[in-house]
Amino acid sequence: MEDVDHAGAVKVHASVRDSIIGVEKPSKKNMIATLFKDFGARLNQMDKQGAPKVLASLKNYLDNYDSQKTPFTTIQKYTEYRILNVGYGLVFFYLVFILSSLLTEP
């Protein structure tokens, strides 16, 4: 922390404080938003070419596969839904991104 100027330290402190406080009425959407805060910017810093593909796959997964609006009436219906929506596509893009980051020369 000593190498961070005062303004930078204040921003980091505020970010940590806000992430700990959370929201007054926590919801699944707010919790997910907190987890992925600044995720796109951080990913872009790591890999400007690969980041858009990873972010698009994450958005597609959250929009289409993991957004069941109707409550399940039985565990069998939930199990069937979860088997079909295991997130393979999402994991595939993450693996490709991570491996390409690790296996390419700096």
C-alpha positions as a printed NumPy array, in Angstrom:
array([[  0.   ,   0.   ,   0.   ],
       [  2.921,   2.351,   0.524],
       [  3.454,   2.716,  -3.226],
       [ -0.145,   3.9  ,  -3.792],
       [ -0.804,   7.627,  -3.635],
       [ -3.418,   8.953,  -1.227],
       [ -6.16 ,   9.336,  -3.872],
       [ -5.586,   5.77 ,  -5.063],
       [ -5.651,   4.449,  -1.514],
       [ -8.935,   6.263,  -0.849],
       [-10.495,   4.613,  -3.93 ],
       [ -9.275,   1.158,  -2.908],
       [-10.529,   1.681,   0.634],
       [-13.962,   2.826,  -0.61 ],
       [-14.197,  -0.157,  -2.952],
       [-13.386,  -2.625,  -0.176],
       [-15.755,  -0.864,   2.239],
       [-18.617,  -0.898,  -0.271],
       [-18.111,  -4.56 ,  -1.112],
       [-18.295,  -5.484,   2.578],
       [-21.362,  -3.38 ,   3.349],
       [-23.391,  -4.864,   0.505],
       [-26.972,  -3.802,  -0.061],
       [-29.764,  -3.331,   2.448],
       [-32.017,  -5.892,   0.772],
       [-29.687,  -8.428,  -0.845],
       [-30.94 , -10.109,  -3.972],
       [-29.419, -12.685,  -6.284],
       [-29.005, -10.054,  -9.002],
       [-27.192,  -7.611,  -6.684],
       [-24.913, -10.328,  -5.349],
       [-23.929, -11.394,  -8.876],
       [-23.381,  -7.768,  -9.905],
       [-21.061,  -7.281,  -6.925],
       [-19.057, -10.373,  -7.825],
       [-18.578,  -9.229, -11.405],
       [-17.987,  -5.535, -10.669],
       [-15.129,  -4.32 , -12.874],
       [-14.716,  -7.881, -14.194],
       [-14.821,  -6.77 , -17.83 ],
       [-12.233,  -4.049, -17.319],
       [ -9.883,  -6.409, -15.48 ],
       [-10.303,  -9.076, -18.145],
       [ -9.602,  -6.536, -20.896],
       [ -6.362,  -5.558, -19.169],
       [ -5.273,  -9.186, -19.208],
       [ -6.15 ,  -9.973, -22.83 ],
       [ -7.72 ,  -7.44 , -25.182],
       [ -8.356, -10.059, -27.901],
       [ -9.774, -12.859, -25.776],
       [-11.788, -10.795, -23.294],
       [-14.716,  -9.961, -25.627],
       [-15.291, -13.671, -26.35 ],
       [-15.23 , -14.598, -22.671],
       [-17.527, -11.71 , -21.708],
       [-19.954, -12.542, -24.539],
       [-20.117, -16.18 , -23.427],
       [-20.735, -15.131, -19.809],
       [-23.506, -12.737, -20.841],
       [-25.074, -15.39 , -23.076],
       [-24.961, -17.937, -20.25 ],
       [-26.536, -15.584, -17.717],
       [-29.2  , -14.427, -20.208],
       [-30.183, -17.794, -21.64 ],
       [-29.111, -20.732, -19.526],
       [-29.073, -19.723, -15.915],
       [-32.094, -17.447, -15.793],
       [-34.989, -19.74 , -14.968],
       [-37.867, -17.458, -14.008],
       [-40.446, -20.077, -13.054],
       [-39.962, -21.855,  -9.73 ],
       [-39.505, -25.602,  -9.974],
       [-42.305, -27.691,  -8.517],
       [-40.267, -30.862,  -8.041],
       [-36.636, -31.774,  -7.583],
       [-36.888, -33.928, -10.716],
       [-37.748, -30.89 , -12.854],
       [-34.899, -28.925, -11.313],
       [-32.46 , -31.805, -11.864],
       [-33.486, -32.109, -15.519],
       [-33.031, -28.349, -15.98 ],
       [-29.635, -28.355, -14.256],
       [-28.356, -31.345, -16.266],
       [-29.15 , -29.529, -19.506],
       [-27.667, -26.256, -18.265],
       [-24.375, -27.249, -16.69 ],
       [-22.503, -24.326, -18.205],
       [-20.246, -26.294, -20.549],
       [-20.108, -23.437, -23.065],
       [-19.156, -20.953, -20.386],
       [-16.455, -23.174, -18.933],
       [-15.108, -23.915, -22.426],
       [-14.47 , -20.217, -23.118],
       [-12.812, -19.734, -19.722],
       [-10.516, -22.706, -20.281],
       [ -9.515, -21.489, -23.741],
       [ -8.896, -17.99 , -22.368],
       [ -6.825, -19.186, -19.423],
       [ -4.801, -21.662, -21.457],
       [ -4.09 , -19.121, -24.184],
       [ -2.976, -16.633, -21.523],
       [ -0.675, -19.16 , -19.902],
       [  0.701, -20.805, -23.026],
       [  1.497, -17.73 , -25.12 ],
       [  4.797, -15.958, -24.915],
       [  4.758, -12.594, -23.088]])
